[in-house]
Amino acid sequence: MQPVVETLSGLERRVELSVSMADVEKAVQAELKRVARTAKVPGFRPGKVPLAMIERSHGPSIRYEAVNGQVGEAFETAITAAGLRVAGTPKLEPKTEGAPENTLAFSATFEVYPTVTVPEISTLEVKRAVTEIGDDEVQRTVDILRKQRAQYEGREGRVAQDDDRVTLDFAGTIDGVAFEGGHAESFPFVLGQGRMLPEFETAVRGMKAGESTVFPLEFPADYGGKDVAGKTAEFSITVKEVAEPVLPVVDTEFAKSLGQAEGNVEQLLADIRGNIEREVRQRTLARTKASVMDALVKAATFDVPKSLVESEAEDRVVAAREELKKRGVPNAESIPIPPDAFTAEAERRVRLGLMISELIKVASLSARPEQVRARIEEFAANYEQPAQVVSYYLSDRARRAEVEGIVLEDNVVQHILAGAKVEDEAVPFDQIMGTA
């Protein structure tokens, strides 16, 4: 008689399983004989070890594997007959009451994948990011590149302002006591870049060489230096030099310094525009994709398997620890990171993944080879030798699969944009580039 799968609640199911002790024992004896043919035991030739001795040394593990195998087959048979897709690992519990003689009985509790219904595309509302690129945007980028290559010249009587390099002596105390890192001489920094705390920059702004001042500074509670975090210090500073930035002229030498071998300024500007257009295209696509994904999540009202959410949350914890390691945090492996902190994100990712998988199947979407190559070439354009990068990705199956996944997501986005209610959203250049 075929086991009956019972619905507990939501996606949770339970099925009662039983396996014959005779079948288990038959599998055990067959495995013992197989092991005996090759077992190496001192004093015996291979294949001549007594079966009773093999039973004593290997019996428990073989019997454990045999029971697991029989139960696994029974579970697979029951699930296949019921037409279910199991999500996560089933939880098995042995049953002693009511089990027939010479039978092992188990209760298997598990979750199934939900029924995912793709929404009517025309009902989705999506914002498509649009950013205009003109001569002003190119010039602003050129100006940034010039500032990065600025030379500084000291100016007597100059009032310190943003972008000036200020050199000063400073000394800080907390409750009248000096603290580590609170003292420096001839310390240079560029004003307005956020290298120093806001109160420090505010105090320096407007000063001239030779002037001094004293001011309070409250360290943030999350400041990196634990000894001073959350405390208020008193700083005294003396400005020694205020240097004005002198930007390079956009000429042949400037073009060469940016990698334009011939020093062709017009070609340099064309290259800069091309780089900006490529970067803006990628960023607007990412912003549009986020809007599409939000719309899909909003339409995905089905339940999601808790086991998949828990597994995804654990993956987020692992990723968080790896990120801490990259940042040089010494105790990254032992820092308490509760998986619950990632539950909401994990549930969203699982829900979205199920919806996208169903949409790809229903719409017969795929990543075409020419799309994959075009995406690789676009990525490779950021490198000095793009041809080598293209060759590397095309010859490495794992890398190529990563790009195929990205292209497939892009195709999902384009499929949604083709049928959804799309509103163009003008995003300023500085905002899309993160320089606002």
C-alpha positions in Angstrom: 0.0 0.0 0.0 1.3 3.4 -1.0 2.1 5.7 1.9 -0.3 8.7 2.2 1.3 12.2 2.3 -0.3 14.3 5.0 -0.5 18.1 4.8 0.4 19.7 8.1 0.3 23.4 7.4 1.3 25.7 4.5 4.1 23.8 2.7 4.9 21.3 5.4 4.1 17.7 4.8 4.5 14.4 6.6 4.6 10.8 5.4 4.9 7.5 7.4 7.6 5.1 6.1 8.4 1.6 6.9 11.2 -0.8 5.7 11.5 -4.5 6.2 14.2 -5.8 8.5 14.6 -8.7 6.1 15.4 -6.3 3.2 17.8 -4.4 5.4 19.6 -7.6 6.5 19.8 -8.8 2.9 21.5 -5.5 1.9 23.8 -5.8 4.9 24.9 -9.3 4.1 25.6 -8.4 0.5 27.7 -5.4 1.5 29.6 -7.5 4.1 30.5 -10.1 1.4 31.6 -7.3 -0.9 33.9 -5.8 1.8 35.3 -9.3 2.7 36.6 -9.8 -0.8 39.1 -6.9 -0.5 39.5 -6.4 3.3 43.0 -6.5 4.6 43.4 -8.0 8.0 46.7 -9.1 9.5 47.0 -12.9 9.4 44.5 -13.5 6.6 44.9 -13.4 2.8 42.6 -11.1 0.9 39.2 -12.7 0.5 39.8 -15.2 3.3 38.8 -13.0 6.3 35.9 -14.7 8.2 32.6 -13.0 7.7 32.0 -12.8 11.4 35.2 -10.7 11.8 34.0 -8.4 9.1 30.7 -8.2 10.8 32.3 -7.1 14.1 34.5 -4.4 12.4 32.3 -3.1 9.7 28.8 -4.3 10.7 27.5 -1.2 12.6 28.4 1.3 9.8 27.2 -1.0 7.0 23.9 -1.5 8.8 23.5 2.2 9.4 24.1 2.9 5.7 21.7 0.1 4.7 18.9 1.5 6.9 19.5 5.0 5.5 19.4 3.6 1.9 16.2 1.6 2.4 14.5 4.6 4.1 15.7 7.0 1.3 14.3 4.7 -1.4 11.0 4.4 0.5 10.8 8.2 0.8 11.7 8.8 -2.8 9.0 6.3 -3.9 6.3 8.0 -1.8 7.3 11.5 -3.0 7.4 10.4 -6.7 4.0 8.8 -6.4 2.6 12.0 -4.9 4.2 14.2 -7.6 5.9 16.4 -5.0 9.1 18.5 -5.2 10.9 18.4 -1.8 12.5 21.6 -0.5 15.4 21.1 1.9 16.2 18.0 3.8 13.4 15.9 5.4 13.5 15.4 9.1 13.3 11.7 10.0 12.0 10.4 13.4 11.9 6.7 14.3 8.6 5.2 15.5 8.3 2.4 18.0 4.6 2.3 18.8 2.3 0.6 16.3 5.1 -0.6 14.0 4.6 -4.1 12.5 6.9 -6.9 13.7 10.2 -7.1 11.9 9.7 -3.6 10.5 11.5 -0.3 11.0 9.0 2.6 10.9 9.8 6.3 10.5 8.0 9.6 10.2 9.4 12.0 7.6 8.5 15.7 7.9 9.5 17.9 5.0 8.6 21.0 3.0 7.6 21.1 -0.7 8.1 23.8 -3.3 5.1 26.2 -3.7 3.0 26.5 -6.8 4.4 29.7 -8.4 2.1 31.6 -10.7 3.7 34.2 -13.0 1.7 37.5 -12.8 0.2 39.1 -15.8 3.1 41.2 -17.0 0.9 44.1 -18.0 -0.2 44.6 -14.4 3.4 45.3 -13.2 4.5 48.8 -12.6 8.2 49.5 -13.2 10.5 52.6 -13.3 13.2 52.7 -16.0 16.2 54.8 -15.0 17.3 57.3 -17.7 20.4 59.5 -17.4 21.4 62.1 -20.0 25.1 62.5 -20.9 26.3 65.6 -22.5 29.4 67.8 -22.7 28.8 69.1 -19.2 29.0 65.5 -17.8 32.2 64.9 -19.7 33.7 68.1 -18.5 32.8 67.3 -14.9 34.6 64.0 -15.2 37.6 65.6 -16.7 37.7 68.1 -13.8 37.6 65.2 -11.4 40.6 63.6 -13.2 42.4 67.0 -13.0 41.7 67.3 -9.3 43.1 63.8 -8.7 46.4 65.0 -10.4 46.5 68.4 -8.7 49.8 69.9 -7.6 49.7 72.1 -4.4 51.4 75.5 -4.0 51.6 77.3 -0.7 49.9 80.7 -0.6 50.8 83.2 2.0 47.7 84.8 3.6 45.3 82.3 1.8 42.2 81.4 3.7 41.8 77.6 3.9 38.9 76.3 1.8 37.7 73.1 0.4 40.2 71.4 -1.9 43.2 73.2 -0.3 45.9 71.1 1.3 46.4 72.3 4.8 49.5 71.4 6.9 49.2 71.8 10.6 50.2 70.8 14.1 47.5 69.4 16.4 47.3 68.1 19.9 44.2 66.6 21.6 43.4 65.8 25.2 40.5 64.2 27.0 39.9 65.5 30.5 43.3 67.2 30.2 45.1 63.9 29.4 46.7 63.3 26.0 45.7 60.2 24.2 47.2 57.9 21.6 46.8 59.2 18.0 45.8 62.7 19.3 49.0 64.5 18.4 50.9 65.2 15.2 53.3 67.7 13.7 53.3 69.0 10.1 50.2 66.9 9.3 48.9 67.4 5.8 45.3 66.7 4.5 43.1 68.0 1.8 40.2 70.0 3.2 36.7 68.8 2.2 37.6 65.2 1.3 36.2 63.8 4.6 39.5 62.4 5.8 39.1 64.2 9.1 36.0 64.3 11.3 33.5 67.1 10.4 34.2 69.2 13.5 37.9 69.1 12.7 37.4 70.3 9.2 35.0 73.0 10.3 37.6 74.4 12.7 40.3 74.5 10.0 38.1 76.0 7.3 38.7 79.7 7.1 42.1 79.7 8.9 45.4 81.1 7.6 49.0 80.0 8.0 50.3 81.0 11.4 46.9 81.0 13.1 45.9 78.8 16.0 42.6 77.8 17.6 41.2 75.5 20.3 37.9 73.6 19.8 35.9 70.6 21.2 35.5 67.4 19.2 33.0 64.6 20.1 34.2 61.3 18.8 31.3 59.1 17.4 30.2 56.2 19.5 31.2 53.8 16.7 34.6 55.4 16.1 37.4 53.0 15.3 39.5 53.9 18.3 37.7 52.3 21.2 39.6 54.3 23.8 38.1 57.6 22.5 34.8 56.4 21.0 31.9 58.4 22.4 34.2 60.8 24.3 34.7 64.6 23.9 38.2 65.8 23.3 39.7 69.3 23.2 42.0 70.0 20.3 44.5 72.8 19.8 45.7 73.3 16.2 48.3 75.6 14.5 48.1 76.0 10.8 51.6 76.0 9.2 50.7 76.2 5.5 47.6 76.6 3.2 48.4 75.3 -0.3 46.2 76.0 -3.3 45.5 73.2 -5.7 46.9 73.9 -9.2 45.1 71.7 -11.8 47.0 70.4 -14.8 46.1 71.8 -18.2 44.2 69.5 -20.5 47.0 69.1 -23.1 49.1 66.4 -24.7 51.0 65.6 -21.4 47.7 65.3 -19.5 46.3 62.9 -22.2 49.5 60.8 -22.0 49.3 60.7 -18.2 45.8 59.1 -18.6 47.1 56.4 -20.9 46.5 58.0 -24.3 49.8 57.0 -25.8 49.7 59.6 -28.7 48.7 62.4 -26.4 45.6 63.1 -28.5 43.3 65.3 -26.4 40.3 64.8 -28.7 40.7 61.0 -28.6 41.1 61.2 -24.8 37.8 63.1 -24.5 36.1 60.6 -26.8 37.4 57.7 -24.6 36.2 59.4 -21.5 32.8 59.9 -23.0 32.7 56.2 -24.0 33.7 55.1 -20.5 31.0 57.4 -19.0 28.3 56.1 -21.3 29.3 52.5 -20.6 29.3 53.1 -16.8 26.0 55.0 -16.9 24.4 52.3 -19.0 25.4 49.6 -16.5 24.2 51.7 -13.5 20.9 52.7 -15.0 20.3 49.0 -16.0 21.1 48.0 -12.4 18.7 50.6 -11.1 16.0 49.5 -13.6 16.6 45.9 -12.7 16.1 46.6 -9.0 12.7 48.2 -9.9 11.7 45.1 -11.9 12.8 42.8 -9.1 10.8 44.9 -6.6 7.7 44.5 -8.8 8.2 40.7 -9.1 8.6 40.3 -5.4 5.5 42.4 -4.8 3.5 40.1 -7.1 5.0 36.9 -5.5 2.4 36.3 -2.8 3.1 32.5 -2.4 4.6 30.9 0.7 8.3 30.1 0.6 9.9 27.0 2.2 11.4 27.9 5.6 14.2 25.4 5.0 15.3 27.3 1.9 15.1 30.6 3.8 17.2 29.3 6.7 19.8 27.9 4.2 20.0 31.2 2.4 20.4 33.1 5.8 23.3 30.8 6.7 24.9 31.6 3.3 24.6 35.3 4.1 26.3 34.7 7.4 29.2 32.9 5.6 29.4 35.8 3.1 29.5 38.4 5.9 32.4 36.5 7.6 34.3 36.4 4.4 33.8 40.2 4.0 35.1 40.8 7.5 38.1 38.7 6.7 38.8 40.8 3.6 38.7 43.9 5.8 41.3 42.4 8.1 39.0 41.9 11.1 41.0 39.5 13.3 38.2 37.6 14.9 35.9 37.3 11.9 35.3 33.6 12.5 34.1 34.0 16.1 32.1 37.3 15.9 28.5 36.5 16.7 26.4 36.9 13.6 22.9 35.7 14.1 21.2 34.3 11.0 18.0 36.0 12.0 19.6 39.3 11.0 19.4 38.1 7.4 16.0 36.4 7.5 14.1 39.2 5.7 16.8 39.4 2.9 16.9 35.6 2.6 13.2 35.3 2.3 13.2 38.0 -0.4 16.0 36.2 -2.3 14.3 32.8 -2.2 10.9 34.3 -3.2 12.5 36.2 -6.1 14.5 33.2 -7.2 11.4 31.0 -7.4 9.5 33.6 -9.3 12.3 34.2 -11.8 12.8 30.5 -12.4 9.2 30.0 -13.2 9.1 33.1 -15.4 12.2 31.9 -17.4 10.4 28.5 -17.9 7.0 30.0 -18.9 8.5 32.6 -21.2 11.1 30.2 -22.6 13.9 32.7 -21.9 17.6 31.8 -22.4 21.0 33.4 -22.7 22.0 33.3 -26.3 25.7 32.7 -27.1 26.0 36.1 -29.0 24.6 37.9 -26.0 27.0 36.2 -23.6 30.0 37.1 -25.9 28.8 40.7 -26.2 28.5 41.0 -22.4 32.0 39.6 -22.0 33.4 42.0 -24.6 31.7 44.9 -22.8 33.2 43.9 -19.5 36.7 43.3 -21.1 36.7 46.8 -22.5 37.6 48.1 -19.0 41.0 46.3 -19.3 44.2 47.2 -21.1 44.2 43.9 -23.1 40.5 43.1 -23.7 41.2 40.3 -26.1 42.9 38.2 -23.4 40.0 38.8 -21.0 37.5 37.7 -23.6 39.6 34.5 -24.3 39.8 33.8 -20.6 36.1 34.0 -20.0 35.2 32.0 -23.1 37.6 29.2 -22.2 36.6 29.0 -18.5 33.2 27.2 -18.2 32.6 28.5 -14.6 33.3 32.1 -15.6 31.2 31.8 -18.7 28.3 30.3 -16.6 28.5 33.4 -14.4 28.0 35.7 -17.4 25.2 33.5 -18.7 23.4 34.0 -15.5 23.8 37.8 -15.7 22.6 37.8 -19.3 19.6 35.6 -18.4 18.7 38.1 -15.7 19.0 40.9 -18.2 16.7 39.0 -20.5 14.1 38.7 -17.7 14.3 42.5 -17.2 13.8 43.2 -20.9 10.9 40.7 -21.0 9.2 42.6 -18.2 10.0 46.0 -19.7 8.4 45.0 -23.0 5.0 44.3 -21.4 4.8 46.1 -18.1 3.6 49.6 -17.3 6.9 51.5 -17.6 7.6 55.0 -16.3 10.9 56.6 -17.3 12.6 58.1 -14.3 15.2 60.8 -14.9 18.2 60.3 -12.6 20.8 63.1 -12.5 24.3 62.2 -13.6 25.8 62.9 -10.2 23.2 60.8 -8.5 23.6 57.8 -10.7 27.4 58.0 -10.4 27.3 58.4 -6.6 29.0 61.7 -6.6 26.0 63.9 -5.5 
